[in-house]
Amino acid sequence: MFVRAGLAPIEALRAATSTPARRFGLSDRGRVAVGTRADLLLVDGNPTQTISDTLNIRAVWRRGTMHAGD
């Protein structure tokens, strides 16, 4: 929806991750860095260029534990 509203894919990803984390003071989320929560998605493709690549989930990490993708 962010991309449909005119944001570039990279801007849409930030709007859904790092920006709200920063605004809500969640310093342990929204970015990949030592000491932060390990909540990650591994996807096929490049969602910074093609936002629909976010649907190609290969694996999920939640709180540092890997869960297999679909």
Summary of the structure (lengths in Angstrom):
residues: 70
radius of gyration: 12.8
end to end distance: 23.1
largest distance: 34.5
contacts: 153
relative contact order: 0.16
helix: 27%
strand: 20%
